[in-house]
Amino acid sequence: LTDVYSSSPALGRYFRSAQVVYFSNESSTVFYQLEFSVPPPTEGFMENTMNPDFIRNILRQNIYDE
């Protein structure tokens, strides 16, 4: 995850860290926490760039590209 988000043209400059919060072999489930450093409030920044769907789609696109 660190490589995916730190090299993202859209999020790389804001990305700080990623860590696994929970991992289960039984259900193949991983919960992780992403940390971003965001600029002072800018209109639409949190609603668009930091939108959970947008962040998730960065990871999806990386998986599809591989």
ABEGO torsion letter per residue (X at the ends): XAAAAAABAAAAAABABBBBABBBAAAGBBBBBBBBBBBBBBBGAAAAAABAAAAAAAAAAAAAAX
